[in-house]
Amino acid sequence: MRTARGPRQRVVASLGKLDEAQVAGLQGGWDDLPALLRGEQPARAPLSAPLPGFESLGATAPAQSQWEQADVGNLRLERSRDFGECFLGLALWYRLRFDELLAALLPPGRETVPWSQVAALLTVARFCAQPSELGVAEHGYDTTALDDLLGVDTRLVNDARLYRALDELGVHKEALCTHLMARYREWFGVRFEFLLYDVTSTYFAGQAERNPQAQRGYSRDQRNDCKQVCIGLVCTPEGLPLSFEVFAGNRPDVTTVEDIVRAMEEKYGAAERVWVMDRGMVSEANLGFLRARKARYLVGTPKSWLRAHEATLLDKTEWQQVQAGLEVRLVAHPDGEPGERYVLCRSSARAEKERAMLQRQSDRLTAELIKVDAWLRRSPQSDHEVVGRRIGRHLGKNPAAAAIICAEVRRDEQGRACSLQITSALDAGQTAYRQKGAYLLRTNCEETDPVLLWRWYIQLTQAEAAFRTAKSDLGLRPVFHQKEDRVQAHILVCFLALALWRTLEQWMQTKGLGTCARQLVKQLAGIKSADVVVPIKRAGVVTELRLRVVTTPEPATAQLLAHLGLRLPKGTRLISNVVPKTTL
């Protein structure tokens, strides 16, 4: 410090070196698991004398050093189990405060294991991509450290308990969705002026004869051979899921809009929100319904609507560049409809891709038609229906090219089909060429900046990404349940696991770690828990100590955990102290 006589040293405080017990107390041990999962500071462990012999089964091993004579040659590692993914999923569960909500919604009764804990087990298992409840009961639970993290013994986990937990959890869907909105607002400051809505489907493994919603319809999974249900998902522009509805598998997407809008207004009020939807949801009836409720919308439109704007696509003025290769401009409603406007978009990269796809279809269709022509020239056909079916099959497989390439059947003097005349419609081809890479958005929002409107619409990819995560990472498909209520509860568990996943992505983004939750989960999967069996000798008697430990993460993984404020339990946990009959 500076004084009148110059710089002088002054002792402010003496910071003594922490001993091992104090360090363990500050880091948090196995007894501090609830605090570590909730992100709370663990209570500082009091200094105590070593426990002679470690006779107290299940107690945490003392932090102070205790020296024993060990047989290093027979030391072994047993029961290695997955720890990192389960720890992360349960930490997200506690941070979203689902434990507090379900403890209130599912008060304890005569059950051995509280339903709130079983609900956490089901959701975290789904977060860790366990395929089914039966798989969790038979082997999935035994391969993870969930028994240590939840405190539920493996002998108490069976399929009947898990199925009953689905029944108990399924009736509280609305309360869970409302709770999620509140936590998003508190944690991330999320606002709900914009809502993204999209529909997907998931198929059944089985006939699902006791489920009236299980029907055959348009399958997004290319499983037209299986029955399915459709799922409508509402999420925020950040991709955080808010609510969902389950519809019959054969229900068209366009008929679900009114149900979703009414459901959201009943839950959260009829605010003037902006609904962002894909063109599959668009109909004049739906848009009129939204206008009548004073709701704003920004929707995609069918390709056919571009015909009214072909001249605008050729115009090189008044376009605004969003990014390299993407331009947008605001255009008026062709019928002069007040309060509505269109955003015309054109992408050079998308145009190149679509034109290449059209070229491949044209080449493929032309080659098949040439084969048909050669077949007719070899053997003229009097059955015109057979010829028409063969040509129609190829036209159906290449619909885009079928609008350009024409095939006319020629007949000989006997009226038999003897050849094909293959031509190309020049006008149709030029129109298709100009429209490639272009799409049209329709809105009644007051915003006049087409760049901003395009950015609002492109957020719809977050809903599509949520579906991909639910199907690929969380095991939404296939559905093994057959009863309607169980299917609804299964989808609810997948929805909660999706909420954990997307919350993790948002959490990572706020910490500057990007948004690739898949990579983080993959890195944490390398963290295991295991039992170290240590043979020791005391007074001529060989004793085996079984100590449970968590493996030390790699430096990169440890850095990620530190950024997120996640701390793994330190030290060892005594599992058993076995004294064999063998003496020395």
C-alpha positions in Angstrom: 0.0 0.0 0.0 1.2 3.6 -0.6 2.0 5.7 2.4 3.5 9.2 2.9 6.9 7.5 3.2 6.5 5.4 0.1 5.1 1.9 -0.6 4.8 -0.4 2.4 3.6 -4.0 2.8 0.8 -4.8 5.1 -0.7 -8.1 6.0 -4.5 -8.0 5.3 -5.3 -11.7 6.2 -3.6 -15.0 6.5 -5.2 -17.5 4.1 -4.3 -20.9 5.5 -4.0 -24.0 3.3 -7.2 -26.1 3.2 -6.8 -29.6 4.4 -8.3 -32.5 2.5 -11.5 -32.6 4.5 -12.2 -29.0 3.9 -11.6 -29.3 0.2 -14.0 -32.3 0.0 -16.6 -30.3 2.0 -16.5 -27.4 -0.4 -16.6 -29.6 -3.5 -19.5 -31.7 -2.4 -19.5 -35.4 -1.9 -22.1 -38.2 -2.4 -24.2 -37.0 0.5 -24.5 -33.6 -1.3 -26.0 -35.1 -4.4 -29.4 -33.3 -4.1 -27.6 -29.9 -3.7 -25.3 -30.7 -6.6 -28.2 -31.6 -8.9 -30.1 -28.4 -8.0 -27.0 -26.3 -8.5 -26.9 -25.3 -4.8 -23.8 -24.8 -2.7 -23.3 -28.0 -0.7 -23.1 -27.7 3.1 -19.5 -27.6 4.3 -18.6 -31.0 5.6 -17.7 -30.9 9.4 -14.3 -32.3 10.3 -14.6 -35.6 12.1 -12.5 -38.5 13.1 -12.3 -41.5 10.8 -14.9 -44.1 11.3 -13.0 -47.2 12.5 -13.5 -50.1 10.1 -16.1 -48.3 7.9 -18.7 -50.5 9.5 -21.6 -48.2 8.6 -22.9 -49.6 5.3 -24.0 -47.0 2.8 -22.2 -44.2 4.6 -20.0 -41.8 2.8 -16.3 -42.6 3.2 -14.6 -40.1 5.5 -12.9 -37.2 3.8 -9.9 -37.5 6.1 -7.2 -39.9 5.0 -7.1 -43.3 6.5 -4.3 -45.7 5.7 -4.8 -49.4 5.2 -2.7 -52.3 4.0 -4.1 -53.2 0.7 -3.5 -56.1 -1.7 -2.9 -54.2 -4.9 -2.6 -57.3 -7.0 -6.2 -58.3 -6.4 -7.7 -54.8 -6.6 -10.5 -54.8 -9.2 -13.2 -52.6 -10.8 -16.8 -53.8 -11.0 -20.2 -52.6 -12.1 -19.3 -49.8 -14.4 -22.5 -47.8 -15.2 -23.5 -44.7 -17.2 -23.4 -41.6 -15.0 -22.8 -38.5 -17.0 -26.0 -38.4 -19.1 -28.2 -39.3 -16.2 -26.6 -36.7 -14.0 -27.2 -34.0 -16.7 -30.8 -35.0 -17.3 -31.6 -35.0 -13.6 -29.9 -31.7 -13.1 -32.1 -30.2 -15.8 -35.2 -31.8 -14.2 -34.4 -30.2 -10.9 -33.5 -26.8 -12.5 -36.9 -26.8 -14.3 -38.4 -27.6 -10.8 -40.4 -30.5 -12.1 -39.7 -32.2 -8.8 -41.4 -29.5 -6.8 -44.4 -29.4 -9.2 -45.0 -33.1 -9.3 -44.5 -33.4 -5.5 -47.5 -31.1 -5.2 -49.5 -32.7 -8.0 -48.8 -36.3 -7.0 -48.9 -36.3 -3.1 -47.5 -39.4 -1.5 -50.0 -42.3 -0.8 -49.6 -46.0 -0.3 -47.0 -46.4 -3.0 -43.5 -47.6 -2.1 -41.8 -45.1 -4.5 -43.3 -41.6 -4.9 -44.8 -41.1 -8.3 -42.9 -37.9 -8.7 -39.6 -39.9 -8.5 -40.8 -42.5 -11.0 -41.8 -39.6 -13.4 -38.3 -38.3 -13.1 -37.0 -41.8 -13.8 -39.1 -42.1 -17.0 -38.2 -38.7 -18.3 -34.5 -38.9 -17.6 -34.4 -42.4 -19.1 -36.1 -41.0 -22.3 -33.5 -38.1 -22.2 -30.8 -40.8 -22.3 -32.6 -42.5 -25.3 -33.9 -45.5 -23.5 -36.2 -47.1 -26.1 -39.2 -48.2 -24.0 -40.4 -48.5 -20.4 -40.1 -52.3 -20.6 -36.5 -51.9 -21.7 -35.8 -49.5 -18.7 -37.3 -52.1 -16.3 -35.6 -55.1 -17.7 -32.0 -53.8 -18.2 -31.8 -50.0 -18.8 -32.1 -49.0 -15.2 -29.4 -51.5 -14.1 -26.9 -50.0 -16.6 -27.2 -46.5 -15.3 -26.5 -44.7 -12.0 -30.1 -43.6 -11.6 -30.4 -45.7 -8.4 -27.7 -43.6 -6.8 -29.0 -40.3 -8.2 -32.7 -41.0 -7.4 -32.3 -43.2 -4.4 -34.6 -45.8 -5.8 -33.4 -49.4 -5.5 -33.2 -51.4 -8.7 -35.4 -54.1 -7.1 -38.3 -51.6 -6.9 -38.2 -50.8 -10.7 -40.4 -53.0 -12.8 -42.7 -52.6 -15.8 -45.9 -52.5 -13.8 -44.6 -49.6 -11.7 -43.5 -47.6 -14.7 -46.8 -48.2 -16.6 -48.8 -47.1 -13.5 -46.6 -44.0 -13.3 -47.5 -43.2 -16.9 -51.2 -43.3 -15.9 -50.6 -41.0 -12.9 -48.5 -38.5 -14.9 -50.7 -38.4 -18.1 -53.6 -36.5 -16.4 -51.4 -33.6 -15.4 -50.3 -32.5 -19.0 -51.8 -29.0 -18.8 -50.2 -28.2 -15.4 -46.8 -29.4 -16.7 -47.1 -27.2 -19.9 -48.2 -24.2 -17.9 -45.3 -24.7 -15.5 -42.8 -24.9 -18.4 -43.9 -21.5 -19.7 -43.3 -19.9 -16.3 -39.8 -21.5 -16.0 -38.9 -20.4 -19.5 -39.8 -16.9 -18.6 -37.9 -16.9 -15.3 -34.8 -18.6 -16.5 -34.3 -17.3 -20.0 -36.6 -14.3 -20.2 -38.6 -15.9 -23.0 -41.5 -13.9 -24.4 -44.5 -15.5 -26.1 -45.5 -13.0 -28.8 -44.5 -15.5 -31.6 -45.6 -19.1 -31.6 -44.4 -21.7 -34.1 -46.7 -24.5 -35.0 -46.0 -27.7 -37.0 -47.3 -31.2 -37.2 -45.5 -34.6 -37.5 -46.4 -38.2 -37.1 -45.1 -41.3 -35.3 -46.0 -44.9 -36.0 -47.0 -47.9 -33.9 -45.2 -51.2 -33.5 -48.4 -53.3 -33.6 -52.0 -52.9 -34.6 -53.1 -50.6 -31.8 -56.6 -51.9 -32.1 -57.7 -50.3 -28.8 -56.7 -46.9 -29.8 -59.2 -45.1 -32.0 -56.6 -42.4 -32.9 -54.3 -45.0 -34.5 -55.0 -44.7 -38.2 -53.2 -45.0 -41.5 -52.3 -41.7 -43.1 -49.5 -39.6 -44.6 -46.4 -40.8 -42.8 -43.5 -38.4 -42.3 -41.4 -41.5 -41.4 -42.1 -43.3 -44.7 -43.9 -46.0 -42.8 -47.2 -46.1 -44.7 -47.5 -49.8 -43.7 -48.0 -48.9 -40.0 -50.8 -47.1 -38.1 -49.8 -43.8 -36.7 -50.9 -40.7 -34.7 -50.2 -37.1 -35.6 -48.6 -34.7 -33.1 -49.1 -30.9 -33.3 -46.3 -29.1 -31.5 -46.3 -25.4 -30.4 -42.9 -23.9 -29.5 -41.2 -20.6 -29.2 -38.8 -19.1 -31.8 -35.9 -20.4 -29.6 -37.3 -23.9 -30.1 -38.5 -24.4 -26.5 -41.6 -26.6 -26.6 -44.7 -25.1 -25.0 -47.6 -27.6 -25.7 -48.7 -30.4 -27.9 -51.8 -32.1 -29.1 -52.3 -35.6 -30.4 -54.6 -36.1 -33.4 -55.8 -39.1 -35.3 -53.2 -40.5 -37.8 -55.4 -39.8 -40.8 -56.3 -36.2 -39.9 -55.1 -33.6 -42.4 -52.7 -30.9 -41.0 -54.9 -28.1 -42.2 -57.8 -29.2 -39.9 -55.8 -29.0 -36.7 -55.1 -25.2 -36.7 -58.4 -24.2 -35.0 -58.0 -26.8 -32.3 -54.5 -25.7 -31.4 -55.3 -21.9 -31.5 -58.4 -22.4 -29.2 -56.4 -24.6 -26.8 -53.6 -22.1 -26.5 -56.1 -19.2 -25.9 -57.9 -21.2 -23.3 -54.6 -21.9 -21.4 -52.8 -18.6 -21.8 -55.4 -16.0 -22.9 -56.4 -14.6 -26.3 -53.4 -12.2 -26.8 -52.6 -10.9 -30.3 -49.9 -13.4 -31.0 -48.1 -14.0 -34.3 -48.6 -17.6 -35.5 -45.9 -18.9 -37.8 -47.0 -21.9 -39.8 -45.9 -23.9 -42.9 -48.0 -24.0 -46.1 -49.5 -27.3 -45.1 -51.6 -25.4 -42.6 -52.8 -22.8 -44.9 -56.4 -22.4 -46.1 -58.7 -19.4 -46.5 -60.9 -20.8 -43.7 -58.0 -21.0 -41.3 -56.7 -17.5 -42.1 -60.2 -16.1 -41.7 -60.5 -17.8 -38.4 -57.2 -16.2 -37.2 -58.3 -12.8 -38.5 -61.6 -13.1 -36.6 -59.7 -13.7 -33.4 -57.5 -10.7 -34.1 -54.5 -13.0 -34.3 -51.5 -12.2 -36.6 -50.1 -14.8 -38.9 -47.1 -15.4 -41.1 -47.5 -18.5 -43.3 -46.1 -20.2 -46.3 -48.2 -20.5 -49.4 -48.7 -23.2 -52.1 -46.4 -23.2 -55.1 -49.3 -22.4 -57.4 -49.7 -18.9 -55.8 -46.3 -17.9 -57.4 -48.0 -17.7 -60.9 -49.4 -14.3 -60.0 -45.9 -13.0 -59.4 -43.9 -14.4 -62.3 -43.3 -10.9 -63.7 -42.0 -9.8 -60.3 -39.5 -12.6 -60.2 -37.9 -11.3 -63.4 -37.8 -7.8 -62.1 -34.2 -6.9 -60.9 -35.1 -3.9 -58.8 -36.5 -3.3 -55.2 -35.1 -6.6 -53.9 -33.4 -6.6 -50.5 -30.6 -9.0 -49.7 -30.9 -11.0 -46.5 -27.7 -12.9 -47.0 -25.5 -14.1 -49.8 -27.7 -15.7 -52.5 -31.1 -14.8 -50.8 -33.3 -11.9 -51.7 -36.7 -10.8 -50.5 -39.2 -8.1 -51.5 -42.7 -7.0 -50.3 -45.5 -7.3 -52.9 -49.1 -6.3 -52.7 -52.0 -8.7 -52.5 -53.1 -9.6 -56.1 -56.7 -8.9 -55.2 -56.0 -5.7 -53.2 -57.0 -7.3 -49.9 -56.6 -4.7 -47.2 -54.3 -5.5 -44.3 -52.5 -8.4 -46.1 -49.2 -8.4 -47.9 -46.9 -11.0 -49.4 -43.2 -11.5 -49.1 -41.6 -12.9 -52.2 -38.4 -14.7 -51.6 -35.8 -16.2 -54.1 -32.7 -18.2 -53.2 -30.0 -18.9 -55.8 -28.8 -22.0 -53.8 -32.3 -23.4 -53.5 -33.0 -22.6 -57.2 -29.8 -24.5 -58.2 -30.8 -27.5 -56.1 -34.5 -27.6 -57.3 -33.4 -27.2 -60.9 -31.0 -30.1 -60.5 -33.8 -32.2 -59.0 -36.0 -31.3 -61.9 -33.3 -32.2 -64.4 -32.8 -35.6 -62.8 -36.5 -36.3 -62.9 -36.7 -35.2 -66.5 -33.8 -37.5 -67.5 -35.3 -40.4 -65.6 -38.8 -40.0 -67.0 -37.4 -39.5 -70.6 -35.3 -42.7 -70.2 -38.4 -44.7 -69.0 -40.6 -43.4 -71.8 -38.0 -44.3 -74.4 -38.1 -47.8 -73.0 -41.9 -47.9 -73.4 -41.5 -46.6 -77.0 -39.0 -49.4 -77.7 -41.4 -52.0 -76.2 -44.3 -50.8 -78.3 -42.2 -50.8 -81.5 -41.2 -54.4 -80.8 -44.7 -55.6 -80.0 -47.6 -53.3 -80.7 -50.3 -53.5 -78.0 -54.0 -53.7 -78.6 -54.8 -53.4 -74.9 -54.6 -49.6 -74.4 -55.2 -49.9 -70.7 -52.0 -51.8 -70.2 -50.1 -49.2 -72.0 -51.7 -46.4 -70.1 -50.9 -48.0 -66.7 -47.3 -48.4 -67.7 -46.9 -44.8 -68.8 -48.9 -43.5 -65.8 -46.7 -45.4 -63.4 -43.6 -43.5 -64.6 -45.4 -40.2 -64.7 -46.6 -40.7 -61.1 -43.0 -41.4 -59.9 -41.8 -38.1 -61.5 -44.5 -35.6 -60.9 -42.4 -32.5 -61.5 -41.1 -33.7 -64.8 -44.6 -34.9 -65.8 -45.8 -31.3 -66.0 -43.2 -30.6 -68.7 -42.7 -33.8 -70.7 -45.7 -35.1 -72.7 -46.1 -38.6 -74.1 -48.6 -39.2 -76.9 -49.4 -42.8 -77.9 -49.4 -43.5 -81.7 -51.5 -46.2 -83.2 -51.1 -48.3 -86.4 -53.7 -49.2 -88.9 -55.2 -51.9 -86.7 -55.6 -49.4 -83.9 -52.8 -50.9 -81.8 -50.4 -48.8 -79.8 -47.2 -49.0 -81.8 -45.0 -46.1 -80.5 -44.7 -43.0 -78.4 -44.2 -39.4 -79.4 -42.2 -37.7 -76.6 -42.3 -33.9 -76.5 -41.5 -31.1 -74.1 -43.8 -28.2 -73.2 -41.6 -25.1 -73.7 -43.8 -22.7 -71.8 -44.4 -25.0 -68.9 -40.6 -25.7 -68.7 -39.7 -22.0 -68.7 -42.3 -21.2 -66.0 -41.0 -24.1 -63.8 -37.4 -22.9 -64.4 -38.2 -19.3 -63.3 -40.1 -20.5 -60.2 -37.4 -22.7 -58.9 -35.8 -21.3 -55.7 -38.8 -18.9 -55.2 -41.4 -19.1 -52.5 -44.1 -16.8 -51.2 -45.1 -15.8 -47.6 -48.4 -14.4 -46.6 -49.0 -12.2 -43.5 -51.3 -9.7 -41.9 -48.6 -8.3 -39.6 -48.1 -4.6 -39.6 -44.3 -5.0 -40.0 -43.2 -3.7 -43.4 -39.6 -4.9 -43.5 -39.5 -8.0 -45.7 -36.1 -9.0 -44.2 -37.5 -9.1 -40.7 -40.6 -11.0 -41.8 -38.4 -13.6 -43.5 -36.4 -14.0 -40.3 -39.6 -14.6 -38.4 -40.7 -17.3 -40.8 -37.4 -19.1 -41.0 -37.6 -19.7 -37.2 -40.1 -22.4 -38.1 -37.0 -24.6 -38.6 -36.8 -24.7 -34.8 -40.1 -26.7 -34.7 -38.7 -29.1 -37.4 -35.5 -29.5 -35.4 -37.5 -30.3 -32.3 -39.2 -33.1 -34.2 -35.9 -34.5 -35.4 -34.6 -34.4 -31.8 -37.6 -36.2 -30.4 -37.5 -38.9 -33.1 -33.7 -39.4 -33.5 -32.3 -38.7 -30.0 -35.2 -39.3 -27.6 -36.8 -42.4 -29.1 -40.3 -41.1 -29.9 -40.8 -43.7 -32.6 -42.0 -46.3 -32.7 -44.8 -46.3 -30.1 -45.2 -49.7 -28.4 -48.2 -48.9 -26.3 -51.7 -49.9 -27.6 -54.1 -48.0 -25.3 -55.0 -44.4 -26.1 -54.3 -43.1 -22.6 -50.9 -44.8 -22.4 -50.0 -43.4 -25.9 -50.9 -39.9 -24.7 -48.7 -40.4 -21.6 -45.8 -41.8 -23.6 -45.9 -38.7 -25.8 -46.0 -36.5 -22.7 -42.9 -38.1 -21.4 -41.2 -37.6 -24.8 -42.4 -34.0 -24.7 -40.8 -33.5 -21.2 -37.6 -35.1 -22.4 -37.6 -32.7 -25.4 -38.1 -29.8 -23.0 -35.0 -30.9 -21.1 -33.0 -31.2 -24.3 -34.0 -27.8 -25.7 -33.6 -26.2 -22.3 -30.0 -27.6 -22.4 -29.4 -26.0 -25.8 -30.7 -22.6 -24.5 -28.7 -22.9 -21.4 -25.5 -23.7 -23.4 -26.2 -20.7 -25.6 -26.5 -18.3 -22.6 -23.1 -19.6 -21.5 -21.5 -19.1 -24.9 -21.1 -22.8 -25.6 -23.1 -23.0 -28.8 -26.3 -25.0 -29.2 -25.0 -28.5 -30.0 -26.5 -30.4 -27.1 -25.9 -33.7 -28.9 -22.1 -33.1 -28.6 -22.3 -32.2 -25.0 -24.4 -35.3 -24.1 -22.0 -37.4 -26.1 -19.0 -36.1 -24.1 -20.7 -36.5 -20.8 -21.6 -40.1 -21.7 -17.9 -40.9 -21.1 -18.4 -40.2 -17.4 -19.1 -43.5 -15.5 -19.6 -44.6 -12.0 -17.9 -47.8 -10.8 -17.2 -49.9 -7.7 -13.6 -50.2 -6.7 -13.1 -53.4 -4.7 -10.1 -53.0 -2.4 -8.8 -56.1 -0.5 -7.2 -55.0 2.8 -5.6 -56.8 5.7 -6.4 -56.0 9.3 -5.2 -58.1 12.2 -4.6 -61.1 10.0 -8.1 -60.9 8.4 -8.6 -60.1 4.7 -11.4 -57.6 4.3 -12.8 -56.3 1.0 -14.0 -52.7 0.8 -16.4 -51.8 -2.0 -16.1 -48.0 -2.8 -18.3 -46.3 -5.4 -16.6 -43.5 -7.4 -17.3 -41.3 -10.4 -14.6 -41.3 -13.1 -12.7 -38.0 -13.6 -13.9 -36.3 -16.8 -11.6 -35.4 -19.6 -10.2 -31.8 -19.4 -12.5 -30.6 -22.2 -15.5 -32.1 -20.6 -14.6 -30.7 -17.2 -14.3 -27.3 -18.7 -17.9 -27.6 -20.2 -19.2 -28.7 -16.8 -17.5 -25.7 -15.1 -19.1 -23.3 -17.6 -22.5 -24.7 -16.8 -21.9 -24.7 -13.1 -22.3 -28.5 -12.9 -20.3 -30.2 -10.2 -19.9 -34.0 -9.9 -19.7 -35.7 -6.5 -16.2 -36.0 -5.2 -14.7 -38.8 -3.1 -15.9 -42.3 -2.6 -19.0 -43.8 -1.2 -18.8 -47.0 0.9 -21.1 -49.7 -0.5 -20.1 -52.7 1.6 -17.4 -54.0 3.9 -17.2 -57.8 3.3 -15.1 -59.9 5.7 -14.4 -63.3 4.1 -13.7 -66.3 6.2 -10.1 -66.6 4.9 -7.6 -65.5 7.5 -3.8 -65.1 7.3 
